[in-house]
Amino acid sequence: MSRPIRSSRLISYDDTARSPPMAVPSRTLSTEGSSYRNSYDSSHRRTHMSKTIEQLLICGLCELRLNVPKMLNCQHTFCLDCLEESVHKQADKSYLGCVTCGTKQLLKDADLSGLPSNLHIDNMLHMMNPAPSRPSSLIRTPVGSYQLENNLAPTLKCSKCQTVSETSLHKCDHCVSMLCAICWLAHVDELSRQVAQLEGQLKTAIEKLDHKMVEYRSRFSEINDEITDCFRDKILALQQQQTELLGILNDAVCSHEVVRAKIDQLMVSIGRPIVGSTDPVQVYLKLHKDMSIILEEVSMWGRERVIFNRDKLKVESIFDTQPVPHVKPSSSVKPSIKHQLHPNSSEASVIQFYKSHVYKPRLLWNHCQRPTGVGFAPWNHAGLEKPLLTNGNIVQKISHEELSYPQGITFDPDRREVLVTDKWKHCIFVFSQEGQLLRKLCSKGDQAGQLRSPEGIAFCSSDIIFVCDTGNDRIQCLSTSDGAVHSQFGRLTKDQLMQATQSKISSRMVDLKNPTDIAVQKDSILVLDAGNRRVKMFNKYGEQLLEFGQTGTINGQFQYPEVIGVDPAGFILVGDGGNAKVLVYRPNGQFVTALGSRGDSAGKFNWISGICVSKDWEIVISDYKNHAVQLIF
C-alpha cells in the first residue's frame, strides 16, 4: 500500500536573514479550460528557458555543449580540449587568444587545466540533468543555512555531491548553489584559489600598462625631437616656451602612476586570505568588481593621440574626425511654454517641474573638438538685446597661444572678467570681457597657492573664488586679483599643514579624492568628490555639512560623475559621464529624477563634461565624446 503524500511548506525563523525564503506554490482547483491553458503556458516557458540556457552552454570553438569548461581572463568560457587544440595550432604558444573578443592572454604554464573554472557554467551544466527528488520541507536557520525537516525521506541534496544533508545546507550567493558542509569548505577553497589567480591577471595588466608606457615614451621622444629641431631656428627668447611645452608631455607619467598605485593597492587586498574572513563570498565579489574597474582604466589609458603643432607652437590632442563646428537650433522642438518658477518657489513645485517637464534640445552646437566647462556670463554681449544662446549665433571667441587645456570657467560680475583653469599649465587665466589676457594666477606645485591639474572653479563673492586643485586632492579659496590663498581643505600633508600654519592660512583635513567640480549654493560650497563618487557640502571654512551619493547604475547612483551645477532654487544637478545622465537632487541631497540617456543624437549624451543652469532654468550641457554642446529647457 502506498503511503499518502503530505504537502511540504517552508518555515522561516528569521525574517532578516540574508537569503529570502523559497516560496512554495499552493494547490488550487481550476476549470478544465484554465488548467489546459496554464499547462500550455508553463510548458512553453520551460521550453524557452531550456533553449536559452542551452545556448549559454555552447562552446564558441567546437559549437557543442561545453565539456570541462575553462574561463579566460576576459570571462569567456570554452572547452579544455578546444583550448588545447587552439594553442597546438598556433605557431606562437606563449599566449592564448579568445575567438569571441580577440583578447590575448599570456600563458605562463603549458598545462591549460590550471585555468579557472566558471562556477556559473558548471552549475548550469549540472542543472540541465537534475536528479528526481521527493517533496520535503526546508527550514531556514537564523545563521543563513538551510535545514530539511519532514517525516518522509529528505529530498534536497547538495548541488555538487548530490548527498542528502540531514543537518544543514549552505547557500553561495555567487553561484546560487546549495552545498553540504564538506562541499562548502571545498567551495571556499576554490574561491580562494581563484582569488590567488587574480594576482596573475594583475601582473598581466601591469605588463600591458608598462608596454603602453614604452610606446608612449617613444612617441613623446619623437615629439621632443620635433620641438628641438623647430626651436633651433628660433630666437633665444622662445627657449622658455620650449621648456614649458616639454614639461606638459611629462604629465602623462602622472596618470600612469595613479593607475599603478590603484593596481598596487588591489594587489595588497588580494594578498589577504579570504578563508578566515566573515563573508568570503562578498570579499570575492568585491575583488572581482575592483578588478574590472582597474582593467577598464588600463584599457582606456593612452587612447588620446597627442601631436605637436609646429605652426601654432602648441601640444594638441587630435581625434579621428575634426569637422567644422556648426550651430543650429533644433527644428523638431516647438517653443517651450514659459514656466512660473522663481528662486523662492516651493520645493514641491520645483520637483513637479523636473519630473513632468519634457526636456528636449532647443539648441545644438555639434562637432566641438573637446568641450569641457560651460557657464552663463552675467552680462550680455555688446549689441545684443537677448542672451547669447537664444539664437545660436557665435559672436565672440576667446583664445590665447598660452592656453593648453582649458577646463573650468567662471565669471567675476563686478570686474567683468572671465576666469579659466588650465589643466596642463596648472594655473588660472584671467581674461577681460573683450577677451584680452589680464593676468595668470598660481603655478605648478603642492604648496598653498600652487595648483596641480586644476579643473572646477566657482566665483563666490567679491574677489573670492574656489578652485578644485584636483591633482592635490584639495579645494583652495583664492583671491581673483593676485591668487593669494585665504583657506584650503582636503587631503593635506604634514608639510602642507606646517607651511599653512607659518603663513597663517586656514587649513582643514577633509577626505577628498580627485575633486573635479565645484558650485556655490548661497552660503555653502558643493564639491563633486569624483574619486569617492560622492557630493559633499561645506561651509566657507571647510566644515562638512552634508554628503550623499553612492556607486551604481540605477537612477540616483553614480558611475563616473565629473560636473555639478545648482539651479536658482538650490536644487543640485550632477552630470554622470558613466551613466550618461543628469541626476537632479533636492538641496538636502534627496534624489528627484534623472534626465537624458546614452546616445549620440540630440537630447542624448555619451560623456557629460560640463553643466550649468541659467536663472530661467535653461540647462547647458557639454558632451566630451559627442563633441557637442546642447541647450535644453
C-alpha positions in Angstrom: 0.0 0.0 0.0 1.4 3.4 -1.0 2.0 6.0 1.7 0.0 9.2 1.5 1.9 12.2 0.2 1.9 15.2 2.5 2.4 18.8 1.2 5.6 20.5 2.2 5.9 24.0 3.5 8.8 26.5 4.1 9.4 27.6 7.7 11.4 30.8 8.3 12.6 31.6 11.8 14.4 34.8 10.9 12.9 37.4 8.5 16.1 39.4 8.5 18.3 36.6 7.2 20.4 37.3 4.1 18.7 34.9 1.7 14.9 35.2 1.1 12.8 32.1 1.9 11.9 29.9 -1.1 8.2 30.2 -1.9 6.2 27.0 -2.4 3.1 27.5 -4.7 -0.2 26.4 -3.2 -2.5 24.0 -5.0 -5.9 25.4 -6.1 -8.7 23.9 -8.1 -9.3 25.2 -11.6 -11.7 24.5 -14.5 -10.7 22.3 -17.4 -10.1 25.2 -19.8 -7.9 27.2 -17.5 -6.0 24.1 -16.5 -5.2 23.4 -20.1 -4.1 27.0 -20.7 -1.9 27.2 -17.6 -0.3 23.8 -18.6 0.4 25.1 -22.1 1.9 28.4 -20.9 4.1 26.7 -18.3 5.4 24.2 -20.9 6.1 27.0 -23.3 8.1 28.9 -20.7 10.1 25.9 -19.7 10.9 25.1 -23.4 12.0 28.7 -24.0 14.2 28.8 -20.8 15.8 25.4 -21.7 16.8 26.7 -25.1 18.2 29.9 -23.6 20.3 28.0 -21.1 21.4 25.6 -23.8 22.7 28.5 -25.9 24.8 29.7 -22.9 26.4 26.2 -22.6 27.7 26.1 -26.2 31.5 26.3 -26.7 32.5 29.1 -29.2 35.2 26.8 -30.7 33.5 23.4 -31.3 29.9 24.7 -31.2 29.0 21.8 -29.0 28.0 21.7 -25.3 30.8 22.6 -23.1 33.0 19.8 -21.8 35.4 20.6 -18.9 34.7 24.4 -19.2 37.6 26.7 -18.5 37.4 30.5 -18.2 39.9 33.1 -19.7 40.8 36.5 -18.2 38.1 38.1 -20.4 35.5 35.9 -18.7 34.7 33.9 -21.9 34.4 30.1 -21.4 35.5 27.3 -23.7 36.1 23.5 -23.6 39.5 22.5 -22.2 40.1 20.2 -25.2 39.2 23.0 -27.6 41.6 25.5 -25.9 44.4 22.9 -26.0 43.8 22.2 -29.7 43.7 26.0 -30.4 47.1 26.5 -28.7 48.5 23.5 -30.6 47.6 25.0 -34.0 49.3 28.3 -33.1 52.9 29.0 -34.1 53.4 31.2 -31.0 52.4 29.1 -28.0 53.2 31.8 -25.5 49.7 33.2 -25.5 46.1 32.1 -25.8 43.7 34.2 -27.9 39.9 34.5 -27.3 37.9 33.9 -30.5 35.0 35.9 -29.1 36.6 39.3 -28.2 40.1 38.9 -29.5 41.9 39.4 -26.2 45.3 37.7 -25.9 46.2 36.0 -22.6 49.8 35.2 -21.8 50.4 31.6 -20.9 52.8 31.0 -18.0 52.1 27.3 -18.0 51.6 24.9 -20.9 49.1 22.9 -18.9 45.7 24.6 -19.5 44.0 22.6 -16.8 45.1 25.2 -14.3 42.8 27.8 -15.9 39.9 28.8 -13.5 36.5 27.1 -13.8 33.4 29.0 -14.4 31.2 28.2 -11.4 28.0 29.6 -13.1 28.5 27.4 -16.2 29.3 24.3 -14.0 26.1 24.9 -12.1 24.0 25.3 -15.2 25.5 22.1 -16.7 24.5 20.3 -13.6 21.0 21.8 -13.7 20.4 20.6 -17.2 20.2 17.0 -15.8 18.7 17.3 -12.3 18.1 14.3 -10.1 14.5 13.4 -9.2 13.5 14.3 -5.6 10.5 13.8 -3.3 8.6 16.6 -1.5 10.2 17.9 1.6 10.2 20.9 3.9 13.0 23.3 4.3 13.8 25.3 7.5 15.9 28.4 7.2 18.1 28.8 10.3 19.0 32.2 11.8 22.6 32.0 10.6 21.5 31.8 6.9 21.9 28.0 6.4 19.1 25.7 5.4 17.8 22.5 7.2 15.5 19.7 5.9 12.5 18.7 8.1 9.7 16.3 7.4 8.5 12.9 8.4 9.5 11.5 4.9 12.9 11.0 3.4 14.7 14.3 2.8 14.7 15.4 -0.9 17.0 18.5 -1.0 20.5 17.4 -1.9 23.9 19.1 -2.1 24.3 20.7 -5.6 27.8 19.3 -6.0 27.9 15.8 -4.5 24.2 15.0 -4.5 24.4 13.9 -0.9 21.3 14.3 1.2 22.1 16.6 4.2 20.4 15.7 7.4 21.7 18.8 9.3 22.0 22.0 7.2 23.0 23.3 3.7 25.0 26.4 2.9 23.9 28.7 0.1 26.5 30.5 -2.0 25.4 34.0 -3.2 27.9 33.8 -6.1 26.9 30.7 -7.9 23.4 30.2 -6.2 24.3 26.6 -5.1 23.2 24.7 -2.0 26.2 22.9 -0.6 26.8 20.5 2.3 29.4 21.3 5.0 32.1 19.3 3.2 31.4 20.7 -0.2 31.2 24.2 1.3 34.7 24.0 2.6 35.9 22.8 -0.8 33.9 25.6 -2.5 35.5 28.3 -0.3 39.0 26.8 -1.1 38.1 27.0 -4.8 37.1 30.7 -4.4 40.4 31.3 -2.6 42.3 29.6 -5.4 40.6 31.8 -8.0 41.4 34.9 -5.9 45.1 33.8 -6.0 44.8 33.7 -9.8 43.8 37.3 -9.8 47.4 38.1 -9.0 48.4 36.7 -12.3 45.8 38.7 -14.1 47.1 41.9 -12.3 50.7 41.1 -13.4 49.4 40.7 -17.0 47.7 44.1 -16.7 51.0 45.6 -15.4 52.8 44.2 -18.4 50.2 45.7 -20.7 50.4 49.1 -18.9 54.2 49.1 -19.0 54.2 48.2 -22.6 51.9 51.1 -23.4 54.1 53.3 -21.4 57.1 52.3 -23.5 55.2 53.2 -26.6 54.0 56.4 -25.0 57.6 57.4 -24.1 58.7 56.5 -27.7 56.0 58.7 -29.2 56.9 61.6 -26.8 60.6 61.2 -27.7 59.8 61.8 -31.3 57.7 64.9 -30.4 60.7 66.1 -28.3 62.9 65.8 -31.4 60.5 67.8 -33.5 60.2 70.5 -30.8 64.0 70.7 -30.6 64.5 71.0 -34.3 61.9 73.7 -34.6 63.3 75.8 -31.7 66.8 75.5 -33.1 65.9 78.0 -35.7 64.1 80.3 -33.3 65.4 83.2 -31.3 66.6 82.8 -27.8 63.5 84.4 -26.3 61.4 81.3 -27.2 63.5 78.9 -25.2 61.4 79.4 -22.1 58.3 78.4 -24.0 60.1 75.3 -25.3 60.8 74.2 -21.7 57.1 74.6 -20.8 56.0 72.6 -23.7 58.3 69.7 -22.9 57.1 69.8 -19.3 53.5 69.3 -20.5 54.3 66.0 -22.1 55.6 64.6 -18.9 52.2 64.9 -17.2 51.1 61.7 -18.8 53.5 59.9 -16.5 51.5 61.2 -13.5 48.3 59.5 -14.7 50.3 56.3 -15.3 51.5 56.4 -11.7 47.9 56.9 -10.5 46.8 53.7 -12.3 49.8 51.8 -11.0 49.0 52.9 -7.4 45.5 51.5 -7.8 46.9 48.2 -9.0 49.4 48.0 -6.1 46.6 48.7 -3.6 44.4 45.9 -5.1 47.4 43.6 -5.1 47.6 44.1 -1.3 43.9 43.3 -0.9 44.3 40.1 -3.0 47.3 39.1 -0.8 45.0 38.8 2.2 43.4 35.3 2.5 39.6 35.1 2.3 39.2 31.7 4.0 39.1 33.2 7.5 37.0 36.2 6.7 33.5 36.8 7.9 31.9 36.6 4.5 34.4 35.1 1.9 31.9 35.3 -0.9 31.3 39.1 -0.5 35.1 39.6 -0.4 35.5 37.5 -3.5 32.8 39.6 -5.4 34.3 42.9 -4.3 37.8 41.9 -5.5 36.3 41.0 -8.9 34.4 44.3 -9.1 37.6 46.3 -8.3 39.5 44.2 -10.8 37.0 45.1 -13.6 37.3 48.8 -12.8 41.2 48.7 -13.0 41.2 46.7 -16.2 38.9 49.3 -17.8 41.2 52.1 -16.7 44.2 50.3 -18.2 42.3 49.8 -21.4 41.3 53.5 -21.6 44.8 54.8 -20.7 46.7 56.4 -23.6 43.9 56.4 -26.2 44.1 60.1 -26.9 46.7 61.0 -29.6 48.9 63.9 -28.8 50.9 65.8 -31.5 53.0 69.0 -31.7 51.6 71.8 -34.0 54.7 73.5 -35.4 52.7 76.4 -36.8 51.0 77.3 -33.5 53.8 76.1 -31.2 51.2 74.1 -29.2 50.8 70.5 -28.0 47.4 69.3 -29.1 45.1 66.3 -28.9 43.7 65.1 -32.2 40.6 62.9 -32.9 39.6 60.7 -35.8 37.5 63.4 -37.4 37.6 67.2 -37.0 34.5 68.6 -38.8 33.8 72.3 -38.9 31.8 73.4 -35.9 28.1 74.1 -36.7 25.5 75.7 -34.5 21.8 75.1 -35.3 18.5 75.4 -33.5 16.6 72.1 -33.1 13.9 72.1 -35.7 11.9 69.3 -34.0 11.2 71.2 -30.8 8.4 73.7 -30.5 8.8 76.9 -28.4 8.5 76.0 -24.7 5.8 77.4 -22.6 7.1 79.8 -20.0 7.2 78.3 -16.6 6.2 80.0 -13.4 9.2 79.1 -11.3 11.3 81.6 -9.4 14.2 81.3 -6.8 11.6 81.4 -3.9 9.4 78.7 -5.4 8.4 75.8 -3.1 10.4 72.6 -3.3 7.2 70.7 -4.3 6.6 73.0 -7.4 10.3 72.6 -8.4 10.1 68.8 -8.0 6.9 68.7 -10.1 8.6 70.8 -12.8 11.6 68.5 -13.1 9.5 65.3 -13.1 6.8 66.5 -15.5 8.8 68.7 -17.9 9.7 67.2 -21.3 13.4 68.0 -21.9 14.4 68.3 -25.5 17.4 70.2 -27.0 16.4 73.7 -28.1 19.9 74.5 -29.4 22.7 72.1 -30.6 26.3 73.1 -31.2 27.9 70.0 -32.6 31.4 68.9 -33.7 33.2 70.8 -30.9 36.7 69.4 -30.6 36.8 68.9 -26.9 34.1 70.8 -24.9 34.5 71.0 -21.1 33.3 73.6 -18.7 30.3 75.8 -19.6 28.7 78.9 -17.9 26.4 81.8 -18.3 28.1 85.2 -18.4 26.4 87.7 -16.0 26.4 90.3 -18.9 25.1 90.4 -22.4 27.4 90.9 -25.4 27.6 94.4 -26.8 24.8 95.0 -29.4 22.7 92.0 -28.2 19.3 92.6 -26.6 18.8 88.9 -25.9 21.1 86.4 -24.2 23.7 84.7 -26.4 22.2 81.3 -26.6 18.7 82.2 -27.7 19.5 82.4 -31.4 22.6 80.2 -31.7 25.0 82.8 -33.3 28.6 82.8 -32.1 29.5 86.4 -31.6 32.8 86.1 -29.8 35.7 83.6 -29.4 38.4 84.0 -26.7 41.7 82.2 -27.3 45.3 82.7 -26.4 48.5 81.0 -27.5 49.4 80.1 -23.9 46.2 78.1 -23.3 46.8 74.4 -23.5 43.9 72.5 -21.8 41.1 74.9 -20.6 38.8 73.0 -18.2 36.6 75.1 -15.8 35.1 78.5 -16.3 33.5 81.2 -14.1 32.9 84.9 -14.2 33.6 87.9 -11.9 30.5 90.1 -12.4 32.0 93.1 -10.6 35.1 93.3 -12.7 33.6 91.8 -15.8 36.3 89.2 -16.0 36.4 85.6 -17.3 38.5 83.1 -15.2 39.6 79.8 -16.8 41.5 76.9 -15.3 44.2 75.3 -17.4 44.7 71.6 -16.5 48.1 71.3 -18.3 49.5 74.7 -17.4 48.4 74.2 -13.7 47.2 77.8 -13.4 44.2 80.1 -13.9 43.9 82.5 -16.9 42.0 85.8 -16.3 40.6 87.5 -19.4 38.7 90.8 -19.8 35.2 90.9 -21.1 36.7 91.6 -24.6 39.0 88.6 -24.4 42.3 90.2 -23.5 44.6 88.3 -21.2 44.9 90.3 -18.0 47.0 88.0 -15.7 47.7 84.4 -14.7 47.2 83.1 -11.2 49.1 80.4 -9.4 51.8 78.0 -10.6 52.5 74.2 -10.6 53.2 72.7 -7.1 51.6 71.3 -4.0 52.0 74.2 -1.5 49.4 76.8 -0.7 48.7 79.0 -3.7 50.0 76.4 -6.1 47.9 74.0 -8.3 48.3 70.6 -10.0 45.8 69.8 -12.8 43.0 72.2 -11.6 39.5 71.6 -13.0 36.4 73.1 -11.5 36.2 76.8 -10.5 33.4 78.9 -8.9 33.1 82.6 -8.1 31.8 83.1 -4.5 31.8 86.8 -3.7 33.8 90.0 -4.2 37.4 89.0 -5.1 36.9 85.3 -3.9 37.0 82.1 -6.0 37.0 78.4 -5.0 39.2 76.1 -7.2 39.3 72.3 -7.4 43.0 71.5 -7.0 42.3 68.0 -8.5 45.9 66.7 -8.6 46.5 67.7 -4.9 43.1 66.3 -3.7 42.0 69.7 -2.1 39.9 72.8 -2.5 41.6 76.3 -2.4 40.0 79.6 -1.7 41.9 82.3 -3.7 41.8 86.0 -4.4 40.9 86.9 -8.0 43.3 89.8 -8.1 46.6 88.2 -7.2 45.9 84.5 -6.3 46.5 84.9 -2.6 45.3 82.0 -0.5 42.5 82.6 2.0 41.9 79.0 3.1 42.2 75.4 1.9 40.7 72.0 2.8 41.2 68.4 1.6 43.9 65.7 1.9 46.7 67.9 3.3 50.2 66.5 4.1 52.1 67.4 7.3 54.4 69.6 5.2 51.4 71.5 3.7 49.9 72.0 7.2 53.1 73.3 8.6 53.6 75.7 5.7 50.0 76.9 6.1 50.4 77.4 9.8 53.5 79.5 9.3 51.7 81.6 6.6 48.6 81.9 8.8 46.4 80.2 6.2 43.2 78.5 7.4 43.5 74.7 6.7 41.4 71.7 7.4 41.8 68.0 6.8 38.9 66.6 4.7 38.6 63.3 2.8 38.7 64.4 -0.8 39.9 62.3 -3.8 40.2 63.9 -7.2 37.6 66.6 -6.8 36.6 67.6 -10.3 33.9 70.3 -10.0 32.6 72.9 -7.5 29.5 75.1 -7.2 28.3 77.8 -4.8 24.9 77.4 -3.2 24.1 80.5 -1.2 26.5 80.3 1.8 27.5 76.7 1.1 30.2 75.1 -1.2 29.2 72.0 -3.2 32.2 69.8 -4.2 31.9 66.8 -6.5 34.3 64.2 -4.9 34.7 62.2 -8.1 37.2 59.7 -6.7 34.9 58.7 -3.9 31.7 59.0 -6.1 30.1 61.5 -3.6 28.7 65.0 -3.4 29.9 66.9 -0.3 28.6 70.2 1.0 30.9 72.5 3.1 30.7 75.9 4.6 33.2 78.6 3.6 35.6 77.5 6.3 35.8 73.9 5.0 33.5 72.3 7.6 31.5 69.5 6.1 27.7 69.9 6.3 26.2 67.2 4.1 27.3 64.2 2.0 25.3 62.0 -0.4 25.7 59.6 -3.4 26.8 56.0 -4.0 28.3 54.0 -6.8 25.9 52.1 -9.1 24.0 52.2 -12.4 20.4 52.8 -11.2 18.8 56.2 -11.1 20.3 58.3 -8.2 23.6 56.4 -8.2 27.0 57.5 -9.8 29.4 55.7 -12.1 31.8 58.4 -13.2 30.4 61.9 -12.1 32.5 64.8 -13.2 30.5 68.1 -13.1 28.0 69.7 -10.9 25.6 72.7 -11.1 23.0 74.5 -9.0 19.6 75.9 -10.2 18.1 79.2 -8.9 16.1 77.3 -6.3 19.1 75.5 -4.9 18.5 72.1 -6.5 21.7 70.2 -7.3 22.4 68.8 -10.8 25.2 66.2 -11.3 26.5 65.2 -14.7 27.4 61.5 -14.6 29.5 60.5 -17.6 29.5 56.8 -16.8 25.7 56.6 -16.7 25.2 59.3 -19.4 22.6 61.1 -17.3 22.0 64.3 -15.4 20.9 63.5 -11.9 18.7 66.0 -10.0 18.7 66.2 -6.2 16.9 68.4 -3.6 19.1 70.8 -1.6 19.2 68.3 1.2 20.6 65.6 -1.1 17.4 63.6 -1.7 17.2 62.2 -5.3 14.4 63.7 -7.5 14.8 62.4 -11.1 17.3 61.7 -13.9 17.4 63.4 -17.3 18.7 62.0 -20.6 20.1 58.7 -21.8 23.1 57.3 -23.7 23.4 58.1 -27.4 24.9 60.5 -30.0 21.7 62.1 -31.2 20.1 65.3 -30.0 18.9 65.1 -26.4 21.3 62.2 -25.6 24.7 62.1 -24.1 27.9 59.9 -24.2 30.1 61.7 -21.6 28.8 64.8 -19.8 31.8 67.1 -19.3 30.1 70.4 -18.3 26.8 71.7 -16.9 25.2 75.0 -15.8 21.7 76.3 -15.2 20.6 79.8 -16.0 18.2 82.0 -13.9 15.4 80.9 -16.3 16.1 77.2 -15.7 17.8 76.8 -19.1 20.3 73.9 -18.8 23.5 73.9 -20.9 25.3 70.6 -21.1 28.7 69.9 -22.9 29.4 66.4 -24.1 33.1 65.4 -24.4 32.7 62.2 -26.5 29.9 63.5 -28.7 31.8 66.8 -29.3 28.7 68.8 -28.7 27.0 71.4 -26.5 23.2 71.3 -26.0 20.8 73.8 -24.6 17.7 72.1 -23.1 14.7 73.7 -21.4 
